[in-house]
């Protein structure tokens, strides 16, 4: 096949994926497998090779990811049931003052978003949001938008979130570096799109919390875990993974202590330690028994199944793109174009999010398109590419994004107001994040 035909098949596969997920409303797993098979057939791959590529792609992606995501979900669940998020919010508001409640809620979303999913974070923090907004005398949009953007930024950019982790694994990026870079680059994006933008527009929108949330009584202080315990538990896996990266840069990979550091700093080990720690700090020490911990773990692990099969299918899609010859065709074209790899990753993710809607499938589709061309850029930092994909995915959340509707229902905003608030803030976050990424890239010489 010619390069033009390969690119035509690639374009057709993206259109097919959009039609299957948006118009036909197929489950993303079925849509991805169907699209993967189409690519194999259309490029003339032998039938047995199509199956081998699908099996290899699924297995290669899930081998490391499955335990990471399950352990991360357990940590998030323990924080959810313990009241750790509320403890953190109360402490920040006490330190920053009521006038800076919008900044406090952005930080709460940014930190609490590390171990919990975007939607879970909204459910977890909304009762708290309404109570602190009322106490501070601020509009719900002014206080709520920073929290939402903090959650969504971390969701797209920072492992151990599923899509961010899958992108990092696919790119063979050091997870510690992805976490560190993601937190640094994501912070200005969340700050500008959240507290700063929220303060500019907050008083223009009048919202009332739903009755069911008005009736939720605030927990007494003694019913919440201690602040230091909460922070140590949430940040434990990040500290361990980032420490591995820092030790390697400071001591070199051949230092005698590095085998131990590498073992402890591996994502599976770090998250296993964090999960066991959360059982004690947020469970057993607060009067929970082992039966309760098992039930919480089952509740955390259950929803992972749907996410894991989607990630596995995206791995198959990536593998078939590589094995079919489409990856080589992309290299030929992009060699002639000479596009900056970080800008390309960001722009592709932005377009995929606008087109597909769901952040997870947009990120996984993007990495499948970006992966074949990375060898063209021998000096590129895979960790920064992973962050670029995450930052691009934040932008232009609209009606085909499930998260858009989730936010709309919880805030009770009209459709025009959603575009003026939430969609606008995601656009700001994506572009500010790109500027921060480029500045950080030049600062570290990548």
Secondary structure by P-SEA (a helix, b strand, c coil): ccaaaaaaaaaaaaaaaaaaaccccccaaaaaaaaaaaaaaaacccaaaaaaaaaaaaaaaacccaaaaaaaaaaaaaaaaaaaaaaaaaaaaaaacccaaaaaaaaaaaaaaccccaaaaaaacaaaaaaaaaaaccccccccaaaaaaaaaaaacccccaaaaaaaaaacccaaaaaaaaaaaaaaaaaaacaaaaaaccccbbbbccccccccccccccccccaaaaaaaaaaaaaaaaaaaaaaaaccccccaaaaaaaaacaaaaaaaaaaaaaccccccccccaaaaaaaaaaaaccaaaaaaaaaaaaaaaaaaaaaaaaaaaaaaaaaacccaaaaaaaaaaaaaaacccaaaaaaaaaaaacccccccccccaaaaaaaaaaaaacccccccaaaaaaaaaacccaaaaaacaaaaaaaaaaaaaaaaaaaaaaacc
